[in-house]
Amino acid sequence: MSSRSILVLLSAATVLAACSDANGEAAAVPLPAGRGGQGVRTVRVAPVTREVLAPPVVATGTLGPKEEIAMSFKIGGVIGGVLVDAGERVRAGATLAALDLSEIDAAVARARSAADKAERDLLRARRLYGDSVVTLAQLQDAETGAQVAQADLETASFNRRYAVIVAPAGGVILRRQTEPGELVAPGAPVLVLGSDARGAVVRVGLADRDVVRVRRGDRAVARFDALPEREFVGGVTEIAAAAEPGTGTYSVEIALPEAAGLASGLVGQAEIHPSTGRPTTLVPIEAVLEADDTEATVYALSGDGTRAERRRVTIAFIAGNRVAVDRGLEGVAAVITDGAAYLNDGAAVRVAP
């Protein structure tokens, strides 16, 4: 997370802490008991915790199916019909498009007739060879002719079969790229299918300093601009072994089981939580004040618990509603939360029960 992001979040947290008590209710501004603000202020404290944690990796990406299948015809020809539109859901085995089969069926019929004739010629050659009328070479030529004709028939039948596009899996049509009557070349994309077979993923690009911290199986959370009220939990399933030539980033895929059925192309932010971390000091976000870049202020209790001690700390990152502190809280067991915004160094305090 950038220093600017830390500063913005901590500033917002400071305002909220100043305006609310621990129960989220409006709190009255503490007033000094005497002149000069020398009165005892009532505060609440929270423990400083230490956990093995890693800073999250945050990146922007787009949602899409794990498998996008570009479907085309094996041979060229005139498109006879396209039976689905973009955005339409289809089931496995459904017919999606077909070429005009007039010429293709004629080729199959011609190959079948040639194969039948070659088979008759072979039977005749075998009888004549048994009567010593034809030579062995002529018989072998007839056998070869029959094999070639059969291979031609299999080729024509194969091409006929792939002159029709059938959905290999259930899913949604992402793009329709041709229309009936168009002449298409072999292999030219006709439809693009977003398959349901392997679910939905968010694809993000990570810099080298971030991708080395990520492992398959790491937990991730995604939020989309179009659905700000929802949070999708998933995990890292694929990490590219090489950087993209144009951007220098590494493609990472995050599987989101709960996002199946959402529109492909939604833009959102993914937060990956690496499984490998280091011992980290954590305090509640409302205890952190006066954030400036990665520097901030935290108030701790004195050894006898009667005074506030101002500590300047270095912020590492934000983890949910807690802040990871790199330096400044050595030997501190608890920090002041409610009431911290109104304290000075050395101020007399009383900890609320």
Residue, then its C-alpha position, 0 to 999 in steps of 0.5 A: m500500500s502506498s504512503r499516500s493511501i496509508l495517510v488517507l486511511l489513518s486521517a479518516a480513522t483519526v476523525l472517526a476516533a475523535c467523534s465516536d466512542a468504542n460502541g460507535e456512539a457519539a462521544a462528548v469532547p473531554l474537557p479539562a477539570g481545571r485551568g490550563g487543561q491539567g485535569v485527569r482525562t478518562v481514556r480507554v486502552a487496547p492491547v498491542t498484539r504481535e502476530v506473524l503477518a505479511p503486508p497485503v498485495v493490492a492490484t487492479g484487475t478484471l473479472g472473466p471466466k477461467e476458460e475463454i474458448a474461441m470457436s471456429f470452423k476447421i474449413g473455410g466456407v460461407i456461414g449458413g447460420v449463427l444461432v446464438d447472440a452475445g450474452e446468451r447462456v448455452r448448455a454443453g452440446a448445443t449447436l451454435a453455428a454452421l457453415d452452408l453445407s451444400e458444397i461440403d455434403a457434395a464433397v462427402a457424397r463424392a468421396r463416398s462414391a469413390a470409396d465404394k467404387a474402389e472397394r468394388d474394383l478391389l473385389r474384382a481384382r482379387r477374383l481375377y488374381g485368383d484366376s491368374v488374369v491380373t498380376l500381383a502388381q495390379l492387385q496391389d494397386a487396387e488395394t492401395g486405391a481402396q485405402v486412399a479412397q477410404a482415407d479421402l472419405e474419412t477426411a471429408s466426413f471429418n471436415r463435415r463434422y467440424a463445419v458445425i460448431v457445438a458448445p464444448a461446455g456450458g457457459v455464456i457467449l462473450r462475443r459474436q464475431t461473424e454473421p450468416g452469409e459471410l465468407v470465413a477462412p479456416g480457423a477464423p473466430v466465429l464465437v467466443l465462449g466463456s466456459d463455466a467448467r473452471g469458474a471465474v477468475v480475476r486477472v491482475g498484473l503484479a510487479d516483480r517486488d510483489v509477485v515474489r511474495v505471492r504463492r498459489g493458495d494465498r487468500a485473496v479478497a476482491r471488490f468491484d466498482a460496479l458492486p461496491e457493497r459485495e466482497f468476494v473471497g477467493g485464492v491465488t490459482e495461477i502465477a505467470a513464470a515470465a513477465e508480460p513483454g509490454t508491461g513488465t508485470y506478471s499475470v496472476e489469477i485469483a479464483l472467485p467461486e462466488a463470482a460465477g455468473l457475473a458479467s465478464g470484464l468487471v473492473g475491481q481491486a484484489e487484495i492478496h494476503p501472502s501466507t508467508g510473513r514476519p512477526t508484526t506489531l499491531v494496534p487498533i487503527e483508532a489509536v493512530l494519530e497525526a499520520d504524515d507519510t509513514e510516520a504517525t503518533v500513538y499514545a501509550l500509558s506510563g509504567d504506573g498507568t497514570r499518564a499518557e506517553r507520546r510515541r512517534v511510530t513508523i507505519a508498515f501497512i494497514a491490515g483491516n481495522r488494525v495498523a502494523v507498526d515497524r518501530g516506536l512501540e518497543g516495550v509497550a503493552a497497551v495503547i490509548t484509543d478513545g480519548a487519544a485525540y485530546l491528549n498531550d505528552g505527559a497528560a494525566v489519564r484515568v483508564a475507563p473500566 
